[in-house]
Amino acid sequence: MTKSSEIQALIRKGNQTIADFQQHSSGRLNLWTSIVEISQNYVITVEAQKRVGTGITTAIICHLPFEQYTDDDYLTVLMGLQQQWDIPILCHAFSRRRLANLRHQYGSRIIRDDIVRRYK
């Protein structure tokens, strides 16, 4: 498989995971993303915040190992999922500069940082 077809396969698999998750959840969906230095993975998760009460349920969509995928690959998968579902992305572990660039590029409705722990 070429890199482009691998990325498209990840997006298709992620879309299926989100569809399955949505079918069995009853809340508003968000994508939640983080970059995990310890395990050397980009991680993309879908979460549903319940309409009643305070519970949140999650499902991991994918782990993209640093040695196989670039930062651009990660953003391509992330934004491919976002465009399909038109849901916000809660960004964790991005620098202020990176977060500002993403918000400028995609908009503050899509790139959310309201619960982000700020890093310098």
Protein Blocks (a to p, Z undefined) as FASTA:
>chain_A
ZZklmmmmmmmmmmmmmmmmmmmgcbdcdddddddfklopacdddddddfedjbdcdddf
bdcdfklpcfklmmmmmmmmmmmnopacddehiafklmmmmmmmnopklmccklcccdZZ
